Amino acid sequence: MDYFRTDISQRKAAKVAGFAYLLSFATVVFAQFNIYDRLVIKGNIAATIRNIIAQEGLFRIGIACDLISCVSVVILLTALYVILRPISRGLALLAAFGRLIYALM
């Protein structure tokens, strides 16, 4: 019976991991290609600053997308830990720690 509960929690964790991965990917792509490409002028810091000041709302949306992405990566690493824990707890902790370092970068 304990194996059945583990199987259900792993299935739920797999669904959460899939949703968190898609959310993280979508927000990163949206922020990078729709927001930051409009704001950042390569090689011209003054123009970039003017763009950010002129379009403050767009810049704030970009920051919100980055925060959503970081939160979804933390949710993803937690779900992956739950999925991998029955295989090897130490390896699952190592993978979760590595993904956490990635999210913090």
N, C-alpha and C positions, 0 to 999 in steps of 0.2 A: 504494500500500500504506500510506503514511503517513496518507492520508485515512481509511482504514478503521480504523486505530488510534485516531485522533481521534474517530471516530464511536462506537467502543466506549466510550472513556473518557467521552464526553459522555452516553451512555446510562446508564452506571453512576453518573455524577454526578447525573443527573436522578432516578434511583431514590433515591439518598442524600438529595438535596434534598427530595424528597417525604416521605420518612420523617422527616427532621429537622424539617421544617415541622409535620407532624402531631404529633410528639412535643413540640415547643415549644408548640404551641397547646393541646394536651391538658393539659400540666403547668401552664400559666398559668391556664387555665380552672378546673382542679381547685383550685389554690392560692387563687385569688381568691374563688371562689364557695363552696367547701367548707371552707376553713380560715380565711382572713382575715376573712370575714364573721362567723364565730363569735367571733373573738378581738377584733376592733376595734369599739369603741363610739364612734360619731361624737360629738364634742363632750365626751367624758368620758375624759380621759387616765388618771385614776386607775383607772377601771373596766377600761380596756384593759390597763393594767399588771397588775391583779389577774387578769384572764383569762389573760394570757400566763404569769404565774407559776403559776397553777393548772393550766394545760394546756401545760406545757413541751414535752411530746412532740409535740403537735399543732403548736406553733410551730416546732419543729425540722424536722418534715416539710414545713412551708411553706417554710422556708429551703432544704431539699434540693430541693424542686420548682423554686424560683427558680434554683438552681445548675444543675439539669438543663436548664432552659429556656435559660439563658445559653450553656451548652456546645452545645446543639443549634442555637442561632442562629449560633454561630461555625462549626459544621459546615455549616450551610445556606449561609452566605456563601462558604465555600470551594468548595462544590459549584456555587454559582451563578457563581463566578469561572471555574471549569473549563468550565461550559456556555457562558458568554458570551465567553471569551477568543478563540475563532476569529473572532468578528465584529469586535470592537475591543478590543484589550488595554487601552488607556487607559480606555475607558468601563467595561470590566469591573473594573479596579482602582478606579475612582471609585465604582462601585456597591458593591463589596466594602468599601471604606473607609466609605461611608455606613452600610452595614448594621452594621459593627463599632462605629461611634459609637452607633448605636441600641442595640446589645447592651450597651455599657458604661453607657448611661444607665439 
